[in-house]
Amino acid sequence: MGKTLTIITISFGILLSGSAALAQRLTLDEAIGVARLQSVEALAARSAFVSSYWAWRSWKASRLPSLNLYGNLASFDRSLRQLQNYETGELVYTGNYNMQNSIGLAVRQNIGFTGGTLSLYSDLTRIDEFGQVRSNTWYTQPVTLSYNQPLFAYNEFRWAKRISPKEYEKARRVYVETMEEVTVKAVDSYFALLVTKKDHELARKNFANTSLLLGIAGERLRIGSTTRDEYLQLELRMLNDSISVNETAVKVREAHMALNSLLGYDAQAEVEPVLEEELPAIVMDYDMVMEKALKNSSFSLGNEIDLLNAESEIAQAKAARGYSVEINARFGLSNSATGLRETYRNLVDQEVVGLTFSIPIFDWGMGRGRVKEAEAAADVVRAQVAQAENDFRRSVFTAVGQFNSQREQCGASRRASRIAEERYGLMTERFRNGTADVTDLNTARTEYDSAAQKYITDLKNFWNYYYTLRKLTLYDFLTGQDLDVPEEEMAR
């Protein structure tokens, strides 16, 4: 049985040493860089930002004048039309046999401040009659200026001007925050591989030590200096160690595949994580962190947008109560003639101004109900924003406290790992000399295994807390600069 277990252990050793020889050494910073560049989450974040970027470009374009060419070509009409004699009231059908062609050019500009629309256009129309008497007529409007102005209406241009820039800025910040989330995932996957590799290393070392100690215990059992119970404890420990070697090897492979998946590597790629024990000497100040979080993150901006949308809904509900007043004005020149050149001579002024309105006399409170509904929804949004801000402040406070204590925690666990390792070595030597029993040896080994794993876990928590604070504040505490990504890189 012992020979079989030894063969298993040697096989795993050869497998792992061969993998390590071919493995690519990867530091934490390098793993983070690869994840931010080619992970699925990073690619999805860039795609989401590209959508927001072009929505922003479209909104900016809507504020600029638009130039349109319009027309109606070869509109042929041969039909009967019903006409009424204005003197007798008799209805008659008359033949319609013509073709109409028209073309025009229009410049249109939305006026954001007032919500009106200003248009400048020029067009030309030709009508050809194909009846008993053939003829053609030209009609032109060389220049016409028109303006449409709704009164007491919902001004979507003004609200879009207030909300759209904030939505784009929020999308930019969300992109940077998402990249920080990718960083946190890279830290978790990187240290998960480190922990499993450390567990496997300890399992192999423990199996080798236990096998050696079992041989010593066997010699002592023969001379009566140890008990059968202690010998069986060591044999059971060796069997469990052999199982642990297999189990930890599988976990190492799983952790490798998880990290490869995040980094966009092939599933069979081998990476060798590097345990970097040097930590930056940073102490977070809560007030500074909170100021950066409120200034830089998407949280406050999202609250502003929610409040503006609530106010916009109230304004829209008030405008939809039924009152409708609209001013239309048109000024320009026009003419009609049988020849094209004559059409542009002796142009006639045209001025059209009108006011249309619609005022509900009684609507059974429907309009007032819409306004009250929108106001109630706005009150809910304000309460949610206030509660969210309290929760956000609490989460920042917790994150700062966790980070500030974690560096000392890492130092303590590092020292504990060294002490536990030394104690296990001493206890192993004492067992060989016959001055310690199996129980003492097992206790020392358990403490060493636990301390070694806890040290790596504490290192992971340190970087996890650090990058979580970076995500909350969009601020690099090492360089002292706000986190930002060039627009070209985000939209490429």
N, C-alpha and C positions, 0 to 999 in steps of 0.2 A: 504493500500500500504506500509506504514512504517513498519507494523508488518511483512509483507512478506519479505521485504528487510532485516529486522533484523534476521529472521530465516535463510535466505541465508547466511548472514555473520557469524552467529553462526555455521552453518554447515561447512563452509570453515575453521573456526577456529578449530573445532574438528578434521577435516580431517588433517589439517596441523600439529596440535599438536600431533596427533597419529603418523604421518609420522616422525616427528622430534624425537619422543621417540624411534622409531625403526631405525633411520638413523645412519649411520656410520660417525663419525667425521673424516674429512680428511683435513690435512693441504696442503698448496700449494706444499711443498717439497715432501710430500707423494704422491700427485696426479701426480707430475712429475715422481717420481720413478716408479709408477705403469704403466704410459703411456710408459716410455722407456723400460719397461720389457715386456709388453704383448699387446701393441696396434698393430693394423694391419700394420701401417706405420713402426714401429720398426721391426716387423717380416719380412716385405718386404725388409727393409734395410739390415738385416742380411742375407737374402737369396741372395741378389745382391752381397754382399761382399763374400759370400761363393763361388759364381761363379768366381769372380775375384781371390780369393785365390787359387782355383785349377788351374786356367789358369796360375797363377804365378808358382805354383808347377810343372806344365807341362813344362813350359819354362825352369825352373832350371834343370829338368830331361833331357831336350833335349841337354843340355850342357855336360852331363855325357856320358861315353861310354855305348853303348848298346850291349847286348849279345843276339844273336839269334841262334836258332837251326833251320836248314832248311833241306829239303830233298824231294825226289821223290820216292815213294814206289810203287812197283808192277805196273810199267808202261809197260803194255803189248802191243805189236805192231805186228800185222800180216796183212800185206798189200803189195800192189805193189807200187814200187817207180820208177819214171822215171829217167834214167841215160843216160849220153851221152858218147859215146866212144871217148876218147880224140884223137885217131889216125884217125879214119874215120869220126867222127862227127855224127855217127848214134845214134839215140835215141832208147833206149830199155827199157823195164820194167823188173825189177827183183824183186823177192820175198823178203820180209822182215818179219822175224819170230823171235822175241826176246822179252825179258823182261829186263827192266832196273830198278835198285834200287840204290839210292844215299842218302847220309846223310852228313851233314856238320855243323860246328860250326863257327860262325863269330863274331868278335868284331869290332864295328864301332864307330868312333869318329869324330864329326864335329870339324873342326879347325876354331874357330870364327874369329881370327885375319886375316887369309888369305881367308876364305871362301871355303877352300878345305875340302876333306873327306879322312880320313885315315882308312884303313880296314886291319884286320888281320884275316885270316880264314884257316880252315883245313877241307878237305872233302875226302870222299871215295865213289867210284862208282863201281858197279858190273853189267856186261852185260852178260846175258845168251842167247846163240843162240840155237834155237830149229829146225834147218834145218836138212838136211841129215846127217850132221856131227855136233853132239852136242858138245858145248864148252862153256867155260865161261872165261871172262876177267875182271881183276881188274885194276882200275886206281885210283891213290891216289895223293893228293897234301897235304902232312903232314903240311906244313907251307907255307903260301904265304902272302906277304905284298904288298898292293896296295895303290896308292895315286892318287886322281883325283883333279886337280887344274884348275879352270876356271880363265882366265886372262881377265882383263877389263870388268868383269861382275859385276852385282849388288850383293853385299855381304849382304845377308839377315841376316846372323848370327851377323855381326858387328852392323847393325842397330837395330836388336832386343835386343842386349846387351845394347844399349844406351836408348832404348825406354821402354822395358818391365819392368825394375825395377821402372821407374817413373810412369808407368801406375798402377802398384800394389800399390805404395805409394799414388797415387791419389785416388785409390779405398778405401784405408784405411781412408784417410782424408774425403772423401765423406761420408763414413759410419758415422764418428763422427759428421760431419755437419748435416747429416740427423737426427741423434738422437737429435741434438740441435733444428732442425725444429719441431720434435715431442714435445720437451719441450715448444717451443713457442705456439704450438697448444694447449698443456695442459693448459698453462697460459690463453689463450683466452677463452677456454671452462670453466675453473674454475671460472674466473671472470665474464663470461657471466651468470653463475648460481648465483654468488653473487649479481650481478646487478638485476636480475629478482626477487630474493628473497627479496632484499631490496625494490624493487618497490611494491611487493605484501604486504610486511610489512607496507609500507607507505599507500598503498591503504586501508588496513584494519583499520589502525589507523585513517586515514582521514575520513573513513566512520563513525567510532564510534564518532569522534569529531563533524563531521557535523550533525549527528543525534542528538547529545546532544545540539548543538547550534541551530538547527532547533526548538527544543522544547522551548528553551529560546526565540527565535525570535517569536514563536507563542504566548507566553505570552505577549510579548511586543506589538505585533500587536493588541491584544485584548484591551490593555490599551492605544494604540495610540502612543507609544514611538518609533515605527519603521514603515516603509512604507511597503505596499504590495509588491512593487518591490524588496525590500531587502529580504523579506521573500521568494519570488519566486526564487531569486538568490540562496539562501541557499537550497531550495528544489531541484532545478535543479542540484546544486553541489552534493547533496546527491544521486540523481539518477545516475549521472555520476560516483560517487565513487563506487556505487554498481556494475555498469558495469565494472569499473576498477578492482574491486576485482575478478570478473570472468575472465577477460582477462589476468590479471597478473598471476592468478593461472595456466592457460593454458600455459603461457610462462615459468613458473617455471618448469612445467612438461616437456616441450620441451627441456629446458636447461639441465634438469636432464638426459634425454635420450641421448642428444648429448654428455654429459660428460661420461656417462656410456658406450656409443659406443666407444669413444676414449680409455677409460681405459680397455675395454674388459669385463665390468661387464654386468650382466643381465639387460635388459631394465627396469625391475621393481625395481632394487636395489635403495635404498635411501642413498644418501650421504649428509652430512652436512658440507659445506665448512666453513672454519674458516677465519675470516678477521683479518689478521696479519698486524698491522699498523706500526711496527718498520721496518725501512729501513736501509740498510747498508750505512755507510758514505764513499762513493766512489766518487772520481773525476777522470774522464778519461783524460789522456794526449794524444792528437791526434798523436804526433810523435811516442809514444810508441805503441799505438793501431795500427797505420799503419805498424810499423815494425813487430809486431806480425802477422798482417793479411797477409803481403807478405811472411813471413817466414813459417807460419803454415797452412794456408788455402790451399784448392785445387785450388784456382784461379791461382796463379802464376805457379804452377806445370802444370795445364792444358794448360796454354799459352806455356810453354816450350815444352810440348808434341806436341802441334799444330805446332810449328815452326820446331821441329825435323821431324814430319811427312811430312811437306812441303819439307824440305831438302831431305828426303828419296825419295819422289816422283821425285825430280829433278835427283837424282842419278840413280833411276830406269829408268827414261826416257833416260838418257845419255847411260846407259848400253844396252838399247833396240834399239839403232840406227842401229843395224845390225852387229856390230863387234863381232865376236865370236872366241876366241882362248882358247884352252884347252889342258893341259898337262896330259897325263895318263902314269903311271909307275906301273909295277908289277914285283916283285922279289920273288922267292921262289924255292921250290923243288918239283919234281914230278916223277912218274914212272908208268909203266904198266906191268902187268905180269899175268900169268894164275893162280898163287897161291897167297893167301893173304899175306903170310909171305914174299914171294919173291918180292912183290910189294914195301915193305919198305926197300929193300936192293938196294945198288948201285943207290941211288937217283940221278936224273939228275937236274942240275941247269936250271932255266928258268928266263929269263930277257926280259921284254917287255916294251919298252918306245916309246911313240909316241906323236906327236903334231898335233892337228887338228885345222883348222881355217876356218873362213868364213868371207869375207870382201866385203861389197856391193860396187860396182863400181859407180852405179848411182841409187838413190832411189827417185828421183823427190822431194827431200827436206822433205820426210815424217819423217825421224828421227829427223831432225833439228826442224821440226814443233812440235813434241812431247816435245822436250826439252823446246822450247819457251812457250808452253802451260803450262808446269809444273812450269816454272819460273814466269809466269804471275799469276798463282794460288798462288804461294808462296808470291808474292808481296801483294796480297789481304789479305792473312793470316796475314802478318806482320802489315798491316794497321788496320785490325780488332783487333789484339792483342793490338796495341797502343791505339786504341779508348777504348777498354774494360778496360785497365788499368786506363785511365783517369776517366771513369765512376765509376770504383771500388773505386778509391781514393775519388771521390765526395760522393759516398754512405757512405763510412766510416766517412768522415768529417761530413756529415749530422747526422749519427747515434750517433757520439760522442757529437755533439751539442745538440741533442734531449735529450740524457741521462743526460748530465750535468745540463740542465735546469729543468729536470723533478722532481728531488728530491725537489727543492724549490717549484715547482708547486704543488707537493703533500702536502707540508707543508701549503701552502697558501689555497689550496682547503679544507684541513682538518679544518683549522681555519674558513674558510667561512661556512663550514657545521655546525660547532658548533654555530657560530653566527646566522646563519639562523634558526637553531633549537630553540635557545633561543628567537630570535625575534618572531618566530611564536607562542611560548608559551606565551610571553608577550602580543602579539596581540590578542590571544584567550582570555586571562584574561581580557583585556580591552573591548573586545566585550561583555563578560559576564557582565562587569560593565556598559556597555552602553556608553563607551567613544571612541569606534571605530566602523566604519561601515563595511559592508560586503565587499566592494571593498578593503579596507585596509587588511582585513582578508585574502581574496583570494590572494592578492599580496604577503603577507608574506608566505602563504602556498606554492604558486608556487615557490618562491625563495628557500624555504626550500627543496622542492622535487628536484629541479634542482641541488642545492648544494650537497645534499646527493648522488645523482647519479653521479655527476661529480667527487666527491672525490674517489669513487670506480673505476671509469674509469681511473682517473689519476694514481691510484695504479697499475692498469692493465698495463697502458702504461709504467710505470717505469720498471716493470719486463719484459715486452715485449722488451723494448729497451735494457735492460741488457742482456737478452738471445740472442737477435739479434747480439749484439757485441761479445758474446761468440761464436756464430756460425761463425762470420766473422774472428775471430782471433784464434779460437780453444784454448782459454786461459781462465782459471778460475781466475777472478780478486779478488775473495775473498780469495783463498788459495795461489795465486801467482804462479800457476803451469800450464803447458801446458796440455790441455785435451788430453787424450789418452785412448784407450781401449785395454786390452790385446788381442793378436791375437787369443788365445784359446777361449776367450769369443765371439769374432766376428765370428769365424768359427765353433762354436759348433752347 
